Amino acid sequence: MEWEEMKRSSYYVPMRLQFFADEGGADKTEEATPKKLSDARKEGQVARSQELSTAVMLLAFFLVIKVFIGFIGTRFLKGFGDVYQAIDVYVADEFGAAMGSAFLRDGLVDILLICLPVFIVAVLVAFVVTVAQVKWKVTTKPLQPKFSKFNPINGFKRIFSKGKLFELIKDVIKIALIFYVAYSDLKEGAETVSVLYDFSLKQAVVYIGDFVIDLGIKLSAIYLIVGVADYIYQKLKFKKDLMMSKQEVKDEYKQQEGDPQVKGRIKSKMREVSQRRMMQKLPEADVVITNPTHFACAIKYDKEVSEAPVLIAKGADYLAQKIKEAAKENGIPIVENKPLARMLYYNVDLDSEIPRELYQMTAEVLAYVYKLKNGGAA
């Protein structure tokens, strides 16, 4: 009655508690297992920072330009001079088809030679940085289309996720730093730029080129810091995203190793089959050696089959009693020898010959049994 009155009051606010439940239904407190990491890698899920790759490539680009600026400038000026000198001939249409092709080919070769150092370094740096982040493993899974990506609900979730918020903050910081460094350098170089008209064309080009390259190196270094921070974040995020609940770890273990209960039942069945087979062979034994209450070991010796006696049955406690009962039913002598019974039980496998160290003790027991049989026959 009180509950009904509370529901009718103005202070009652209905709430759906499922909204407060954790995603996935369980806390993910366990680190990812090697199998889950391997599966994620096969799917193309790795901790990788595109910002770091871009930053290193930009830094390498400006450093290469700075190192090869003399070579690039010389080739550029030579190519420009050759083209400039041939303009009047080209306009007069005095080129034949072969000369035009040769002129075009030489121009393309000059362009390729100018760009070749940059291209080579860019490819090598991109490869090295990518392999350094994710190691070498080729997979085509990320290229396969996934219909879940076309789900508008999932799209909105990705847009308003914590990852996107971090990306936004990172971009704002990156732009702010780049703008600050660029503005500071431009402000410092503004006075020199104002007197560029006193420079020769070559001096002005060299100065502007050096200024742009140095600014590019500074901006790339700032970008590299952002890239390193992003890589650390991506590693931590990747580790957190792959965290598993205890139930997931148990389920994975069952998939790999099998259900422990099923494995236990299988082992139990195998023991039953082995014991049944062992008890079926027991009537062939020559003697059963006991401890006398805890262990029982049955030995058979056929010199035409084996060089030494063979242990065909053994057991402890309840199974030892079953072996002794079967021995009595089949008229097999039971001899008490505590040390020998213990050593046979712990050191000899079923259907295996006894070791040389036990020959003497076993021979004494068999001699006693044979003597009893022969005396009985007499």
N, C-alpha and C positions, 0 to 999 in steps of 0.2 A: 504494500500500500504506500509506504514511504517512497519507494522507487517510482511509482506512478505519479505521485505528487511532484517529485523532483523533475520528472520529465516535462510536466505541464508548466513548471515555473519558468520565469524569464532568464534564469541563470543557467539553464541546461543548454549545452552546446554539443550536438552530436559530432563524434570524431571517428574516423576510420583508422584504426591502429595499424593496419597493414602498411600504411604509408611510412610508418616509423621502422619498419622491418628492414634489415640489411639486405642489400641486393645479393641474390644467390642463396639466401636462406641460412647462411652460416658465416661466421667470422673466418676470414682467410688469414690464418696466423702462421702457416707453415711455408717455408721457402720451397720454391719450385724444385721438383725432382729432376734428375738428369733426363728421364724419359720425356717429361713435359718440355724441358728446354730443347731437347732434340726435335720433338714434334713441332714446337713453335718455329724453330729454325727451318724445318722443311716447308713450313707454310710461308716462309719469308719474313717472319716476325723477329726482328733483331733490334738491338739498341744502337741507333745510328742517328747522327746529327747532320742534317743537310747544311746547317749554318757553318759547322766546322769545315766541311768539305769545301764550301764556297769560299770561306775565309782563307784557307790554305791555298786554294787555286788563285785567288786574287793576289795574295802576297807573292806567290811564285811568279805570277804574270808580271807584276811591276818590277820584281827583282831581275827577271830575265830581260825585261826591257832596259833596265839600268845597266846590266852587264853587256848586253849586245847592242846598246844604243849607237855605238860607233859603226858597227857592221850594218845595222839597219839604216842609219842615216846615210852612209856612203852608198849603199845599194839603192836607196830611195832617190837620192840626188842624181845618181848615174841614170837610173831609169827615167826620171823626170826629164833630164837633159836630152836623152836619146829621143824621147817622144816629142819634146818641144822642138828639137832640130828637124824632125821629120814631118812636122805639121804642114809646112809649105809644099813639100813633095806630095804628101797625102791629099791635100786640098787640090793640087793640080792634077790629081788622078794619074800620076805617073807610075804608080805601083801596078805591077801585074798581079795576077792571082797568086802566084807562088811567093812573090815578095810580100804581099799582104799577109799571107799565112805565116811566113817566117817572122814578120814584124809582130803579129799577134802572139805567136808562140814565145818569142823572146820576152814580150811583156808579161805573159803568164808565168814564165820561169822566174823572172825577177820578183814578181809578187809572191810566188811560192817560197823562194829563197828568203825573202824578208820575213814571211810568216812562219817558216819552218821551225826555228828555235822555240817560238812561242807554242806552236802546236805540239811539238814533242814533249816539252815540259808540262803542258797542260794535261796531256793524256797520262803521262807517268805519275804526276802528282795526284790526279783524280783516282787512278788505280791504287796507288800506295795508300792514300788516306782512307779509301773505302775498305781495302783489305785489312788495314790496321784497326779499323773499328769493328768489323763484323767477321773477320777471317775469310778464308776462301771456301765458298760452297755455292755452287750454281743451282738455282731452283727456278722453275717456271710457274710455281703456284701463284705468286702475286699477279701474274699476267692473266690468269684465268678470271673470267667475269663472275661476279658475285651479285645475285639479285638482291641481297640484303642492302647493298649500297644504294639501290634505287628506292628504298623505303623512305618516304618523306619524314616519318616519325624519327627514324634513326638519324636522318640528316639533321633534324632540329636538335637532337640530343648531342650530336657532334659539334654543332655550331655553338651551343651554350654550355659546353663541358668545361671542366677545370683546365683541360689541356689547351683549349682555345684561349682561355683567359691568360694562361701563361704565355702563349704565343703572342697575344696582344701586348702584354707588358714587355716582353722581350723586344718586340719590334719598336715600341715607343722608346725604350732605353737605347736601342741600337741607333735609331734615327737621331735621338737627342745627342748622343756622343759624337756621331759622325758630323752632325751639323755644327757642334761646338768646335771640333778640331778643324773642320774645313773653314769655318768663319774666322777662327784665330789665325790660321795660316794666310788666308786671303787678306785679312786686315794688316798683317805684318808685311805682306808683299805688295800692298797697294801703292806705297810710295815708289817702289822700283818700277812698277807697271806704268806709272805716270810719266816716267822719263824714257820709256822704251823707244821713243822717236829719235833719241840720240844714238841708239844702237844701230848696227848694220843688220840686214835681214837675217844673216846667219847667226849673229850674236843673240838677236831677239828670239829666234827659233830655239836655239840651244838653251837660253834662259827659261823660256816658257816650258820647254820639254822637261828640263831638270825640276822645275817647280811642280809640274803636274805629276811627275814620277815620284818625287819625295812625298807629296801630299797623298798620292795613292798608297805608298808604303805605310804611311802613318795610319790612314783609314783602314787599311787591311790589317794592321796590327791591332787596332781597336776592335775590328770585326772578329779577329782571331780570339780575343779575350771573350767576346760574347759567344763565339762558337764553342770554346772549351767549357764555358758555364752551361751552355745548352747540352753538350755531350754528357756532362755529369748528371744533369737533370734527366736526360733521356735514359741513362743507365739506371738511375734510381726508379724512374717511372716504369721502365720495363720490368725491373725486379718486382715492384709492387703489383703490377698488373698480372704477373704470373704467379702471385702467391696462391696457395691452395689451402682449402679447409682440411681438417683432420679426416673428414669423411672421404674427401677426394683422394687423399694419400692412401687411405685404406682400400678404396675401390681400385686405384691403380695397382696397388700391390696384389690384390686379388686377380686382376687381369693378367699381370705378369707371372706371378708365382702360383696362382690358383687359390681358391678359397681354402683357408686353413682347415675348416671343418671337413670339406670334401677330401683334402689331402690326408687328414687324419683317418677318415673312413677307408680310404684306399689302402693306407698303410696297415690298418687293422685287418682288412680283408686279405692282404698279402701275407700278414703274419699267420692268419688262420689257415690259409692254403699251405704255407710252409710247414706249419705244425702238423697239419693233417697228413701231408706227404711224409713227414718225419715219423709220425706214429705208425704209418703203414709199413715203413721199412724196419721198425723196431724189432719185429719177430726174428729178423735175420741176425740180430746181435749175438755175440758170444758171452758178453758180460755187461752188467750195469754197475758202474762205480758211483758210490754216493758219499755224501759228506758227514752225516746221513740225512739231515732234515732239509737243508737248503738247496743242494745241488744234486743232479743225477745225470750221468753221462754214459751213453751206450757205445760200446766198441765192438767192431767186427774185424776179424783178421782172416784173410784168405790169401795165402802166400802165392797162389797162382794168378791172382788179380793185382795185388799191390805188394810192395816190398815191406810196408809197415802197416800196423793196425790203423783202421779208419774210424773216425768219430761219425757215427750215423745219426745220433740223437743227443740232445742236451737240453736241460731246462732248470729253472730255479723255482723254488717255492711250490706254487700250485702245479705248474707243469712238471716239476720234479716228482711230485706225488703221482701224477698221471703216468709218468714213465715207469715208476716202480710198480704201479698196479698192473700196467700192461706186461711188464717183465714177469710178474708172478703168474699172470694168466697164461703166458706162453712158456713158462718153465725156464726162464732165463735166470742164471745165477746173479744175485745182488751182493756185491762186495763193498764193504765200508772202507774207504781210504780217503780221509779228509784232504790231505795235501794234493793228492793226484786228482781228485774230483774238482777241486778249486782251480788247479792249473789247467786242466782240460777245458773247463767251462770258459775261462777268461782268455786263453791263448790259442785255442784251436777252433777253426771254423768248421761248420757242418760239411760232411763229405770230404774232409781233408785228412791227410795222413798226419799222425802225431809227430812232433819234432823229435830229433835225436836225443835231446836232453831228457825226454820222458821215456825213452826206450826201456831203461833198466826197471823203473817202477812199474811200467805197463807189463813188461815181460814177467815180472814176479806175480802180478795179479792173474795173467793168463795161465801161467804155469799152475797156479793154485786151482784155477777153474778146471783146467784139463785133468788135473789130478783127481778132483772131485768127480768128474764125469767118468774117468776110467775106473775109479774105485766103485762107483755106483754100478757100472756095467759088469764089473767082476762079481 
